[in-house]
């Protein structure tokens, strides 16, 4: 039996509270044992199939010559999880609800307080935050250059989902700015099971991912972004974007269903 989401939320928030804090090259925390072990095992057993993921916007930079992409995603909202095969839904519903919980949000707010306060001042304690948990799948050829993340995000969290430690070298790289357009490679997160990192997005939070080589099957992770949700405009944009993504995903899902039906339909004979 799967534990209730509140139990998972309590475990995740406790892992955040116990996380190691680092100040270089910018304030961040490094996470371990993020999910309860039985839940982590269930997540790996119930990973979605490639057809369950969708392309990202700005898909050109992730495109492959065969029509696929080096990065695809599945938003962990009920309207997306509901299209998964029935056996896969329970664990992802629990994980999604836990990641969107108040306990997890406030644990991150506390642990990332220095970075949040640097950007928002004392109001960081009450600033509105909108969680978006997304299951990401990267394949060989994927890379992303040095960037700090968009200013519409307040917090970035990534939780790695490998089965073992054989691909530790594909973790996210953090950089230190050393002048205009110049960066020093400061440290690299190990791509280890049930681990990750979190930081408050700021002008100095530069990070990247090296190009994935052929030794990588898939680089699976959860990206949990907290978007600013503080003004009426913020709140409207976040919900309109979610609705637009829902519409696009419904259209994509229907197209996948039609394609599957056409492949399984008996051919006519004359």
PyMOL commands that set and color helices and strands:
alter all, ss='L'
color gray80, all
select helices_A, chain A and resi 5-17+37-45+50-52+59-62+78-81+86-99+102-111+113-125+168-170+232-264
alter helices_A, ss='H'
color red, helices_A
select strands_A, chain A and resi 20-22+28-31+54-55+71-75+129-138+144-147+153-160+173-177+183-188+196-200+207-209+219-228
alter strands_A, ss='S'
color yellow, strands_A
deselect
rebuild
show_as cartoon
